[in-house]
Amino acid sequence: LFIGFIRPEKGVEYLIEAVSRIKINKEWELILGGPRDNYSSYIEKLDRLAVNLNLQDKIKWPGFITYGPEMFHYFRTSDLFVLPTLSEGTPRVLVEARANSLPVISTKVGGIPSSVNNGYDGLLVEPKNVKELANAIETVVNDSELRRSIIQNGLRSIKECTIEKFIDLVIGTLE
């Protein structure tokens, strides 16, 4: 599962290439949730890539996914959340995915490494590294012990992401 804006800096093409390389013994589909009405040349590039890799039947494009019940449905019916972004602040969607017991894989950009602890509550890969991204996906799918650990640690980590904890941190810093 990917949820975000479908635009070049989100690195969706690297996710599509990565899933074309994964070796798992389970049926799978890639859900790319986000608006497709902007960046038409990028959307065309992604569609061509899917066809060239013979993945057009494995990729679902539900469009914009609203926050709330619709997004929670996708979180709760998916097995993995991947954010292959090339440029990012500290995306809330990684907190939301972990709060819904999804293991997360993302890239080592922006504020993500301060939000996701590699190997503890998610896996982090270098941006644009298709091989590393494919390996991370395979690892989470095939290693049930690691998967359970990442889910449990993700739930622990997001308990630190409350407004109350943030206020305590700010007040402690100011004192």
N, C-alpha and C positions, 0 to 999 in steps of 0.2 A: 504494500500500500504506500502510495505517495499522495499527500494532500498539500497543495500549495498553488501558487500562480504558475502557470505553464509559460515560462519565459526563459531566455537563454541562461541567465545567471543561476537558475535552479539546477542545471546539470542533468536534466531528465534524459538527454541522449546517452549519457554514461550509464544510467540505470537500465535503459533499454538494451544497450550493448552488453551490460553485465548479465542480465537475465538470459541473454542468448547463449551464455557460456556456462550457466550453472548446471551441475550434475547432481540431481536429487531424484529419489525414487518415489516422488509424490506428484500428483496432479497439482498444477499451480496456474494462477493467472495474476497478471500485474494490473492493479487498479491505479490509474493516474487521475486523481481527482483535482480538478482546477479548471478555471475558465479557458476556453480555446478561442475566444473571439478577438484576442489581441495577438500581436507578433505573428502574423500570418505566414511569413517566410520560415519562421522557426517551427511553427506547427506543421507546415508542409515538409520540412526536413525530418521531423519526428515520424510523420506518417510514412515517408519514403523509407526511413531506416527500419521501421517495423515491417514493411513489406519486403525489403531486401534481406532481412534476417528471418523472414517467414514467421513473424510473431503476431501478425495482424489479428489472428483468432485468439491469441493469449492475452492481448491487452484490451482493457475496458476503459473507456473514457466517459465517466458519468457527468462531467462538467463541474461547475462550481458546486461545492459541498458546503452547505450552511452550517454554522456553529450551532450545536445543540443536538437534538435527537438524530438528525441525519448524519452528522459527523460521528456521533457516538456509535451509531449502527455500524458504520464502516470500521471503526476501531475494534468493536467487539466481534466482528465477523472476519477479521483479518488475522494473519499469523505473524506479521512482521511489518514494521514501519521503516521506510528508507527515505532519507533526505540527502540526496547527492549534491547539494548546493555548492556553488563556487564562491559565493559571497553572501554573508549573513551577519546579522547581529547575534542576538540570543533568541532563537525562535521558540515561541510559546508552544508550537505544535509538538515539539519533542517532549515537553512536560505533559501535554495532554495525552499523547500516545502512551507514555509510561504510566500515567494515572489510570489508563484503561488496560493495563497489564500487557502491553505490547512491547516486545524487545525492539530496540531502535538501533539503526545503523545510520551514521551520518559522516560528514567530512570534517577534517581538522581545519576549519576556517572560522574567522570572526570569534564570537563569544561561545561557540559550541563546545570547545574543549573545557571551558569553565562550567558548563552546564551538564555535560555528559562525561563521566569518568570511564575512559577506554578500558574495556575488559571487566568493569564492575557493573555499571548500569546501562551499558550500551557498547557498541563497537564503533570506532572511528577509523576512517581511512583517509588517505591523501585524496584531494580533489582531482578529478579527471583520470583516476587510476582504475580503469575498468577491471583489470585482473584482481586487484585488491578488493574491490567492491564485490565482485562475483564470489571470491573466496570468503568474504565476511558473510554474505547471504547463505552460502553453502554451510558454513560453520554453524550459524544460528539454527538453521533448519535441521542439520544432521546431528548436532551435539545437544541432546535433550538436557543433560545436566547443566551445561553452560547456559542454555536457553532459560531454564528454570531460575538459575542464579541471577541472570540479567533481569528477568521479570521481577523477582523478589527485591533485588537491590534497587531497581528502578522505582518500585513502590515506596521503598524507604527514602530514596533521594527526593522524590517529589514532595514528601512531607515537610521538607526544608524550604520549599518554594511557596510559602504562604505569605500573604501581606504582613501578617503578624511577625513572622521571622525576619522579614525585610526591615520592618520598622525597628525591631530590636537591634538589628545589625547597624542601622543608621544611627540610632540613639547611642549605642555603644561606641561607635566611631566618633561621635561628636563629644562624648564625655571625656 
